[in-house]
Amino acid sequence: MPQFLALLFLLLSTSAFALDKDSPYLISYSLYKTITQEELEDRMKKNKVPKSLVKVKYVVDVYDVTYKTCWHDSTCIKASGLYFVPRNVGKDLPQVVYHHGTSTKKGRDKNIGGEDYLCIGLAVDGYAVLKPDYIGLGHGERFHIYQNIESEGQASVDMLFAIRELDKELGLQKTNQLFLTGYSQGGHATLATNKVILDRYSKEFTVTASSANSGAYDMAGVQSEVMFKEYGHPFYLPYLITGLNEVYKLFPNDPSLIYKPPYDTIMAKLFDGTYTFGQINRMLPKVPKDMIRDSLVALFQNNTAEFPLKRILEENSFMNWKPENPVQLCYCNNDEQVNYKNALVARDAMKRLGAKHVTARNAGRKYGHNKCAIFASMYSKLYFDSFRNGSKHGRRGNVNKRFMLALAKLVIKPGKS
């Protein structure tokens, strides 16, 4: 047992991985799409977004970027992402890293859609926006290590280095403001990037503020409760186990030691990057724990010291982390995928550790996970705008825009989709 605990400690304490910061990060880039002001205004009209909420000031060029990063064993690999650049702004640009929600399928859609428009909404108002694919997604190498702080954070940091090189080629100048945001898994990845920067890259980057939205920040506590009841997205559990097992070697490479039949025979192929999470969900039981061997479920529930999964979930949560920069945590009460209490317990934990400028922001009491995204993202932009307008610690933002956002909530009906 002492040897096992020593090995576990070694794994937990040496999981950081990074490139030589003096070597080039940028591999290639190409113009992916150009979004005109007319295109965005038309989409806003179709989605009933008031013009007063988003000022469409600029055409936006979207670049597809490939760059170097590290696999968890320090192997140099390729990663990818999109870069949203407003055209002809005429002044230095503040920078945002937007972290997207959970995806299991590799590659990139041919058309701009979904969370890309949240990035465009920032870019048309004069922000330069990075959207990393994460390690193992997009057209990057290896596979994605889901909800792992080091993997998520390193992908963003290395893209920041690559974009610094690309900006020189594009002739772009940046202000000293760096904002981090994202939704769902992107909420977790937002705090992961914030933590990795503070831990190892504070001389290279200074985070102005983060706005993390609807993320699972307490995986060993609040969020783990979804394992034991009917849940619309059971794929999250094996996706999490697959990635963490790759990094921490929790279990031997034998699915039958983790999963019950028939899941032990199908699990290996489900996360090879060819299936959407909707397809995976249809192959799994409605109660997530029903795919896991009973002995492992019992070890987790009983907090058995010999079972390291709970400790590793805590290691990749944010209940023992103190941010130094302002942080906003947005949530919606009716979120059926990510328990809104994640935001509240994380805020309280950070404050107990001495964080001075951490706030929780209710983005909507009636909205489910998908509809919450637009409101949380709007509140994030208002929060970031307050720093652009001179706030040191962040404010709720423009009163008139908050009023229009409240009116929009009266128009958009509640629901999960």
WOGITA-V678137 format. One record per helix or strand. SS is the DSSP state (A for helix, B for strand). FROM is the first residue (numbers start at 1). LEN is the number of residues. Records with the same first field share a line. If there is no record, write none. Layout:
BEGIN
SS: FROM-LEN  FROM-LEN
END
This chain:
BEGIN
A: 2-12  37-10  116-8  149-22  185-16  222-7  235-14  255-3  263-8  277-5  288-4  294-8  309-7  341-12  369-20  399-13
B: 26-10  60-11  76-11  93-7  127-6  174-10  209-5  230-1  259-1  287-1  292-1  326-7  358-7  367-1  415-1
END
